[in-house]
Amino acid sequence: MAKAKTKIVKAKTKKKSIDQLLKESAIVKLDLACGANKQGKDFIGMDMFPYPGVDIVHNALNFPWPLPDKSVNMIVASHFLEHVSASGIDPHLSDLIDLLIKNKILKEKEITDLMGEHRIFSNFIRLLDECWRVLKVGGQMAFVGPYYQSIGAAQDPTHVKPLCEASMLYFDPEECGGLFWNFYKPKPWKLEMQSFEGSGNIEVIISKRDIKPYEERIKSHLEVEN
Ligand SMILES: C[S@@+](CC[C@H](N)C(=O)[O-])C[C@H]1O[C@@H](n2cnc3c(N)ncnc32)[C@H](O)[C@@H]1O
């Protein structure tokens, strides 16, 4: 696993390593992009800014996150996913970075320390893949954000991803016979529940599926892409 650039907040009263944070509770709960409103003291808060309550200051689009595989029981993301763009890193930039590495102008480590992975097709898909990686099998992720037709979705100049009731169809291989999942074959989720109000929020719960039944299909998809 490549190491992404990260910083742990060093508040006067609290200097905890990620290891300590993970060991503190039998049930590890991650509040992704918690801002200054962490769900509770029993959550590990991650955000790109060092707001009060943030335990891990890390840009969630800098992959991988400084959390081990299968280390988290539950993820909550409140009003964050609408900030994650559907597109990823411009392929021209990725090619340029490859060239800089190939010509020994920059070292791979310098790139990963600065920006994590440099070949990302879609930040939104990569982010959900990363949530899947850090969750234990069966672990749940709950998120809430503005429904795409609401004023809340349109008003914020930093919102880039519309969220609708069909968004998660692309992440669950068992929904609609895999019709939508087959397009990009991300890590497999189970859509557990969702509800939305046309002029308000959409709330979704998904859980991590075991990859085994889907592994071959994901592998062949990646081989075709490369
Ligand atoms: C609308 S606020 C929501 C904060 C909190 N979860 C809540 O419900 O009140 C969005 C949060 O996402 C954080 N954020 C945006 N992009 C991020 C990124 N790439 N990585 C980590 N945090 C990010 C912002 O710093 C901000 O705290």
Ligand as a Chemical Component Dictionary entry (heavy atoms), coordinates in Angstrom:
data_LIG
# 
_chem_comp.id                   LIG 
_chem_comp.type                 NON-POLYMER 
_chem_comp.pdbx_formal_charge   0 
_chem_comp.three_letter_code    LIG 
# 
loop_
_chem_comp_atom.comp_id 
_chem_comp_atom.atom_id 
_chem_comp_atom.alt_atom_id 
_chem_comp_atom.type_symbol 
_chem_comp_atom.charge 
_chem_comp_atom.model_Cartn_x 
_chem_comp_atom.model_Cartn_y 
_chem_comp_atom.model_Cartn_z 
_chem_comp_atom.pdbx_ordinal 
LIG C1  C1  C 0  -20.722 20.637 4.435  1  
LIG S1  S1  S 1  -19.391 20.210 5.465  2  
LIG C2  C2  C 0  -20.096 18.890 6.425  3  
LIG C3  C3  C 0  -19.448 18.772 7.760  4  
LIG C4  C4  C 0  -20.119 17.750 8.696  5  
LIG N1  N1  N 0  -19.966 16.403 8.213  6  
LIG C5  C5  C 0  -21.557 18.104 8.930  7  
LIG O1  O1  O 0  -22.445 17.315 8.552  8  
LIG O2  O2  O -1 -21.816 19.164 9.495  9  
LIG C6  C6  C 0  -18.307 19.377 4.377  10 
LIG C7  C7  C 0  -17.008 18.953 5.026  11 
LIG O3  O3  O 0  -16.277 18.206 4.095  12 
LIG C8  C8  C 0  -14.914 18.516 4.256  13 
LIG N2  N2  N 0  -14.243 18.146 3.008  14 
LIG C9  C9  C 0  -14.507 18.600 1.752  15 
LIG N3  N3  N 0  -13.689 18.021 0.873  16 
LIG C10 C10 C 0  -12.887 17.164 1.587  17 
LIG C11 C11 C 0  -11.849 16.294 1.243  18 
LIG N4  N4  N 0  -11.455 16.146 -0.018 19 
LIG N5  N5  N 0  -11.272 15.570 2.216  20 
LIG C12 C12 C 0  -11.663 15.688 3.499  21 
LIG N6  N6  N 0  -12.635 16.520 3.885  22 
LIG C13 C13 C 0  -13.242 17.251 2.944  23 
LIG C14 C14 C 0  -14.904 19.999 4.543  24 
LIG O4  O4  O 0  -13.723 20.413 5.164  25 
LIG C15 C15 C 0  -16.121 20.113 5.446  26 
LIG O5  O5  O 0  -15.773 19.962 6.799  27 
# 
loop_
_chem_comp_bond.comp_id 
_chem_comp_bond.atom_id_1 
_chem_comp_bond.atom_id_2 
_chem_comp_bond.value_order 
_chem_comp_bond.pdbx_ordinal 
LIG C1  S1  SING 1  
LIG S1  C2  SING 2  
LIG S1  C6  SING 3  
LIG C2  C3  SING 4  
LIG C3  C4  SING 5  
LIG C4  N1  SING 6  
LIG C4  C5  SING 7  
LIG C5  O1  DOUB 8  
LIG C5  O2  SING 9  
LIG C6  C7  SING 10 
LIG C7  O3  SING 11 
LIG C7  C15 SING 12 
LIG O3  C8  SING 13 
LIG C8  N2  SING 14 
LIG C8  C14 SING 15 
LIG N2  C9  SING 16 
LIG N2  C13 SING 17 
LIG C9  N3  DOUB 18 
LIG N3  C10 SING 19 
LIG C10 C11 SING 20 
LIG C10 C13 DOUB 21 
LIG C11 N4  SING 22 
LIG C11 N5  DOUB 23 
LIG N5  C12 SING 24 
LIG C12 N6  DOUB 25 
LIG N6  C13 SING 26 
LIG C14 O4  SING 27 
LIG C14 C15 SING 28 
LIG C15 O5  SING 29 
# 
